Every structure is written in C-alpha cells, then in structure tokens.
Amino acid sequence: MASFYGEAFRGRPTASGEAFDPDELTAAHRTLPFGTCLRVENLGNGRSVRVRVTDRGPYAKGRLIDVSEAAARALDLVRQGVARVRVFSC
C-alpha cells in the first residue's frame, strides 16, 4: 500500500536533509538508500511514476511507501489517499 504527503510538509527537512517539495517526484521508504530511483505502479489503474527516495517512512501499519503529492497525482491516488502498488527499482 502507498499513501502520500504534500503541502503541509513543504520546506520541512526530510531525513536526507533535503527540503521537502510536494511538486517533485520523491518518496519515503523505511530502508532503501537515499537517492534510490523507484518505479511505483498503481495496481488499480496501471499508472506508474518514477520517484527518488529522499525520506524515511511510512510508519503507518501496512504501508510500503509514501510518495509526494506530485507522484500521487501521476498515480491518480490523491482522491482515495491510499492505493495498492507494486514497487520496482529503476
């Protein structure tokens, strides 16, 4: 499962030290190295997007990845807030 985070976190430092920008294609993952490129596919609609890991999380049970708002728009998961996804390395 994937979820997203957005405008409320704009400008806050991520775990990698970068300022969070919800308009960039980034993601949070618990263990992958910062800078890792991932392709995230929404299993409900087949849409996919490439993101770069810049933060840690998600911490909600059952969630694999948090994506930025821009990535969530590309995946068409903003309305529902969460989606079943598959994650691939780039």
Helices and strands as residue ranges (DSSP letters): E 2-5, G 7-9, E 26-28, E 37-42, E 48-55, E 65-68, H 69-75, E 82-83, E 85-89
